[in-house]
Amino acid sequence: MNQLETPAESAPGESESSDRPDENRSTQKVRSSPARILRTLVIGFAIALSLLVFPSVLPWMIAGWLGVFTVAACRGRVTWVPLAICLAVLVVRLVPHTPAMLSKQIGSLR
């Protein structure tokens, strides 16, 4: 490749690293797979702990999920996931589970 050619103009076989990005992608997927598994386990563990906290600790649980939201927002990642998890945990925890309370709620909808 001469000095005036850009990488887009060169022939596919001329580049020395034409097949190396494929190798890097496959090793990157293999390396990121344990990281994704670990991340999924950590998120699942955090959700389980959020569902098991005592009512007196509920404000701290909400603050923790808002902290996760803040970190995600600062890093430029998806921010709706921590908020959705926190909202889902609150809905599951705060809905009364006794038959009398459930029938009262159903009766008030009519």
Sequence and secondary structure as in RCSB ss.txt:
>XXXX:A:sequence
MNQLETPAESAPGESESSDRPDENRSTQKVRSSPARILRTLVIGFAIALSLLVFPSVLPWMIAGWLGVFTVAACR
GRVTWVPLAICLAVLVVRLVPHTPAMLSKQIGSLR
>XXXX:A:secstr
  TT  TTTS TTT TTSSHHHHHHHHHHHHHHHHHHHHHHHHHHHHHHHHHS GGGHHHHHHHHHHHHHHHHHH
T   HHHHHHHHHHHHHHHS  SHHHHHHHHHHH 
